[in-house]
Amino acid sequence: MAKPNKVKMTMYLDPELIFWLDQNRDEETSRAGLIRILIRKAMNVKSRRKAAPLVKLELDPFATPTITADLIPDDLKEYADLLIEWWSIRHKNKGTCTTSVSNRIFKKLRSFPTQDRKQALENAITGGWKDLFPVKQSKFAEEPKNHPNQKVFRASDSDLPPTLKELGLDKAMNGES
């Protein structure tokens, strides 16, 4: 039976390290055994951790809570103040904030009618929304609010039968001749 390849190692430790080892081991564990346990624990923890992501040289400008007007496309510059204000709300509400998401949002905003874009952004700001939604038009068309007395009723304008006065019979009904 082959033994695993082990390498003998000699360590020199400061007195405070030896004191710590003695304080943190039980009676059955030697100093060398405790050092092996500590090394194995460190190896297991390290193997369970995800590999640290490499530092990106190119940082996403949309990944921050504040964006600048120069990041907004030229055709949407008139809404820059609203977009900047809404972006911080979106970031605070844990919405995904990346360049690709911002391009999708800009595309969606362009799909809205021009007169509704400002209202859609204002609704998203006041509602604390993470996304933009089209402005809903009312189901009921607004009727012109005319006062009922705007048109004066005249009996002569209607298809009603003539009155007794119009027929000249008003005196006869009162007993006059």
C-alpha positions as semicolon CSV with decimal commas, in nm:
position;residue;x (nm);y (nm);z (nm)
1;M;0,000;0,000;0,000
2;A;0,151;0,329;-0,112
3;K;0,159;0,612;0,134
4;P;0,059;0,958;0,019
5;N;0,353;1,181;-0,055
6;K;0,403;1,395;0,250
7;V;0,671;1,653;0,296
8;K;0,823;1,717;0,633
9;M;0,830;2,083;0,722
10;T;0,987;2,276;1,005
11;M;0,831;2,601;1,125
12;Y;0,959;2,866;1,356
13;L;0,681;3,056;1,533
14;D;0,682;3,357;1,760
15;P;0,589;3,291;2,124
16;E;0,248;3,463;2,088
17;L;0,160;3,232;1,795
18;I;0,254;2,926;2,000
19;F;0,046;3,061;2,291
20;W;-0,254;3,107;2,054
21;L;-0,214;2,751;1,917
22;D;-0,206;2,612;2,271
23;Q;-0,516;2,810;2,369
24;N;-0,719;2,700;2,063
25;R;-0,644;2,326;2,053
26;D;-0,782;2,049;2,265
27;E;-0,565;1,804;2,459
28;E;-0,569;1,540;2,187
29;T;-0,465;1,769;1,901
30;S;-0,102;1,854;1,855
31;R;0,022;2,193;1,741
32;A;0,105;2,047;1,397
33;G;-0,242;1,889;1,380
34;L;-0,409;2,223;1,455
35;I;-0,201;2,391;1,185
36;R;-0,310;2,120;0,934
37;I;-0,677;2,170;1,037
38;L;-0,648;2,547;0,992
39;I;-0,487;2,505;0,649
40;R;-0,756;2,259;0,535
41;K;-1,034;2,494;0,655
42;A;-0,875;2,781;0,466
43;M;-0,850;2,564;0,154
44;N;-1,218;2,458;0,178
45;V;-1,340;2,812;0,228
46;K;-1,134;2,933;-0,064
47;S;-1,257;2,653;-0,292
48;R;-1,621;2,731;-0,201
49;R;-1,585;3,098;-0,283
50;K;-1,655;3,211;-0,632
51;A;-1,354;3,326;-0,818
52;A;-1,323;3,698;-0,772
53;P;-1,424;3,875;-1,090
54;L;-1,146;4,037;-1,276
55;V;-1,146;4,411;-1,247
56;K;-1,326;4,554;-1,546
57;L;-1,129;4,818;-1,721
58;E;-1,441;4,954;-1,877
59;L;-1,697;5,061;-1,616
60;D;-2,061;5,086;-1,717
61;P;-2,162;5,454;-1,693
62;F;-2,525;5,354;-1,636
63;A;-2,445;5,134;-1,334
64;T;-2,448;5,433;-1,099
65;P;-2,749;5,608;-0,944
66;T;-2,669;5,930;-1,127
67;I;-2,627;5,968;-1,498
68;T;-2,527;6,274;-1,693
69;A;-2,701;6,445;-1,981
70;D;-2,423;6,349;-2,222
71;L;-2,524;5,980;-2,183
72;I;-2,874;6,053;-2,316
73;P;-2,921;6,026;-2,694
74;D;-2,958;6,353;-2,885
75;D;-3,317;6,287;-2,990
76;L;-3,422;6,253;-2,623
77;K;-3,221;6,549;-2,485
78;E;-3,537;6,751;-2,418
79;Y;-3,630;6,488;-2,156
80;A;-3,278;6,477;-2,004
81;D;-3,378;6,630;-1,669
82;L;-3,665;6,386;-1,626
83;L;-3,452;6,087;-1,733
84;I;-3,174;6,182;-1,490
85;E;-3,423;6,221;-1,205
86;W;-3,599;5,893;-1,287
87;W;-3,272;5,698;-1,325
88;S;-3,183;5,756;-0,959
89;I;-3,530;5,632;-0,856
90;R;-3,485;5,326;-1,077
91;H;-3,143;5,255;-0,922
92;K;-3,278;5,302;-0,567
93;N;-3,558;5,053;-0,638
94;K;-3,300;4,796;-0,744
95;G;-3,382;4,810;-1,113
96;T;-3,112;4,677;-1,342
97;C;-2,900;4,972;-1,449
98;T;-2,674;4,889;-1,742
99;T;-2,601;5,026;-2,086
100;S;-2,808;4,756;-2,254
101;V;-3,107;4,826;-2,028
102;S;-3,075;5,200;-2,089
103;N;-3,076;5,138;-2,466
104;R;-3,394;4,932;-2,427
105;I;-3,554;5,211;-2,223
106;F;-3,454;5,476;-2,479
107;K;-3,600;5,260;-2,756
108;K;-3,921;5,214;-2,559
109;L;-3,946;5,589;-2,491
110;R;-3,903;5,658;-2,863
111;S;-4,196;5,423;-2,935
112;F;-4,432;5,647;-2,734
113;P;-4,610;5,932;-2,913
114;T;-4,405;6,250;-2,879
115;Q;-4,673;6,425;-2,675
116;D;-4,686;6,133;-2,424
117;R;-4,311;6,095;-2,353
118;K;-4,291;6,368;-2,091
119;Q;-4,607;6,243;-1,918
120;A;-4,477;5,882;-1,915
121;L;-4,154;5,995;-1,745
122;E;-4,343;6,210;-1,495
123;N;-4,574;5,918;-1,412
124;A;-4,271;5,690;-1,358
125;I;-4,111;5,947;-1,127
126;T;-4,422;6,011;-0,918
127;G;-4,508;5,640;-0,903
128;G;-4,151;5,532;-0,821
129;W;-4,158;5,284;-1,110
130;K;-3,863;5,084;-1,236
131;D;-3,993;5,091;-1,593
132;L;-4,173;5,325;-1,829
133;F;-4,531;5,261;-1,930
134;P;-4,741;5,419;-2,205
135;V;-4,983;5,688;-2,096
136;K;-5,332;5,541;-2,082
137;Q;-5,598;5,736;-2,259
138;S;-5,933;5,763;-2,086
139;K;-6,197;5,511;-2,195
140;F;-6,451;5,789;-2,196
141;A;-6,397;6,058;-2,452
142;E;-6,425;6,395;-2,295
143;E;-6,743;6,558;-2,413
144;P;-6,745;6,930;-2,456
145;K;-6,882;7,077;-2,140
146;N;-7,153;7,306;-2,269
147;H;-7,385;7,476;-2,033
148;P;-7,745;7,362;-2,086
149;N;-7,862;7,723;-2,127
150;Q;-7,621;7,780;-2,407
151;K;-7,896;7,717;-2,661
152;V;-8,218;7,897;-2,588
153;F;-8,525;7,687;-2,655
154;R;-8,780;7,840;-2,885
155;A;-9,107;7,672;-2,956
156;S;-9,090;7,790;-3,315
157;D;-8,763;7,595;-3,362
158;S;-8,921;7,262;-3,274
159;D;-9,163;7,023;-3,434
160;L;-9,420;7,074;-3,158
161;P;-9,779;7,153;-3,261
162;P;-9,873;7,523;-3,250
163;T;-9,996;7,673;-2,926
164;L;-10,350;7,816;-2,878
165;K;-10,203;8,164;-2,885
166;E;-10,036;8,091;-3,216
167;L;-10,370;7,964;-3,350
168;G;-10,547;8,273;-3,215
169;L;-10,767;8,070;-2,982
170;D;-10,625;8,188;-2,652
171;K;-10,907;8,443;-2,596
172;A;-11,177;8,187;-2,682
173;M;-11,047;7,949;-2,416
174;N;-11,075;8,220;-2,150
175;G;-11,439;8,288;-2,241
176;E;-11,366;8,601;-2,432
177;S;-11,485;8,661;-2,782
